[in-house]
Amino acid sequence: MTGPKNGPEAGPATGPSTGSTTDPATRTDRDRAVRAAVAQRLTGPGEPVAGLLDIAGIRRSAAELRAAFDEFTAPGTPVLHAFAVKAASLVPVLRLLAQEGLGCEVASPGELALARAAGVPAARTVLDSPAKTPAELREALALGIAVNADNPEELARIDGLVASAPTTAPLGLRVNPQIGGGRIGAMSTATDTSKFGIALRDEGARDWVVRACLDRPWLTRLHAHVGSQGMPLALMAEGVRALYDLAEEINERAGRAQIDTLDLGGGLPVNFDSDAVTPTYREYAGLLHSAVPGLFSGRYGLVTEFGRSLLAKHGTVLARVEYAKSAGGRPIAVTHAGAQVATRTVFVPDAWPIRVAAYDAEGRPRTGPPVAQDIAGPCCFAGDLVAENRPLPLLASGDHVALLDTGAYYFSTHFAYNSLPRPGVYGYATAPDGTVRFATIRTPQTLEELTAESGAAHADALHGLGEG
Ligand SMILES: *Cc1c(COP(=O)(O)O)cnc(C)c1O
């Protein structure tokens, strides 16, 4: 599904030019939300940048995920969709997703604390992390949280814990099927030398895994997450296929269904070029169904760990343009959204390009002929640009820019450069009559909080230390 071309030459002058195709309904909702956010001063002179989340959109994506797997799984198959908390580490969002039937995948004590604060039960929480401490493991086992061990040393620690106290926690092993990487090296976790899981194709590794399971009747799960963003779907399916084949082999050797659950990871890529949602969960589930026919037979419970694909399309960074200037003949809009909210885009622009939409001072779509310009952030380094040479209606000071598709891994994953405060985050919903209501998800960080986090309580701590 692709919307009409939204170029100045093709589209009506109602939507902001993003230089790409957009879905009209999504665009209308977003335009209304931007207008209302400006009118209600969620952004303004005091708060020059904010994150906005489309709550109906998030609910829709969660429902699509569940429906996609429901369509293919045998009735009664346990399926847990555990949202990867790192994609949007915001407690109200985790609770919303829980209401929509999702659990949480956590990878640190902080993420676990957020999931618990959101009220996500232990039985719907999965702990994956390559560096779990003994204390984290002990807590997870005591709470009954599913744990996927990353490596032989971690498994040995779990041996000790299981021997010393009984646990109801489902325990699994993460494997790396080594099927290769995707478009973005840093996001590819199934390369030959990836740091994650047990490298299944290394010499002797497969036999080691089989033996490790046969020796531990409580090891009942296998887990693989082969990458995030930029992974071809066929390669993802190949990773799941490898996981399934391994489970079959273990169960055959064990003479019983020891491995009862397969954790397929997340990683469905997101389209950052337009409002079209592609690929869809249904396409992916359908592909898995044909590539790994036994997967949905009901012989295995399933866990998924999607993050970006649930949230990305539903988030917008809204920022004021502080100044408009030019250098070397190039117009530059100096805005309040840069590396602190769009870290990956700024540092690795080729891998993470995002759409930018232009709005005027009142938050109405800005119109005008496209002019190639730089959209800069507030950080004090030259590369702090969210878009370079991007054709957009010429921005003026007091205007606004919206960074689209930023609901996952952008404003929720703030980077504290230049001591820029974490922006406020607001959920919105549009009523049938077009009015927009907001709810605060996260208040903007105050300068007091920021100073406290920077050691204000220890201002005197260095006094005299190291003096002669
Ligand atoms: C990051 C991560 C995910 C989520 O990846 P997305 O690309 O956001 O879907 C899932 N599982 C694990 C183990 C991860 O590290």
The ligand as a Tripos MOL2 file, in Angstrom:
@<TRIPOS>MOLECULE
LIG
   15    15     1     0     0
SMALL
NO_CHARGES

@<TRIPOS>ATOM
      1 C1         17.1450   -5.5040   19.7660 C.3       1 LIG1
      2 C2         16.6220   -6.8610   19.9500 C.ar      1 LIG1
      3 C3         15.3220   -7.1690   19.5640 C.ar      1 LIG1
      4 C4         14.4230   -6.1880   18.8440 C.3       1 LIG1
      5 O1         14.8600   -5.8580   17.5740 O.3       1 LIG1
      6 P1         13.9520   -4.9480   16.6230 P.3       1 LIG1
      7 O2         14.7700   -4.7600   15.4010 O.co2     1 LIG1
      8 O3         13.7100   -3.6580   17.3450 O.co2     1 LIG1
      9 O4         12.6880   -5.6840   16.3560 O.co2     1 LIG1
     10 C5         14.8520   -8.4310   19.8520 C.ar      1 LIG1
     11 N1         15.6240   -9.3640   20.4730 N.ar      1 LIG1
     12 C6         16.8720   -9.0970   20.8440 C.ar      1 LIG1
     13 C7         17.6580  -10.1430   21.5370 C.3       1 LIG1
     14 C8         17.4290   -7.8430   20.6020 C.ar      1 LIG1
     15 O5         18.6970   -7.6070   20.9530 O.3       1 LIG1
@<TRIPOS>BOND
     1     1     2 1
     2     2     3 ar
     3     2    14 ar
     4     3     4 1
     5     3    10 ar
     6     4     5 1
     7     5     6 1
     8     6     7 2
     9     6     8 1
    10     6     9 1
    11    10    11 ar
    12    11    12 ar
    13    12    13 1
    14    12    14 ar
    15    14    15 1
@<TRIPOS>SUBSTRUCTURE
     1 LIG1         1 GROUP 0 **** ****
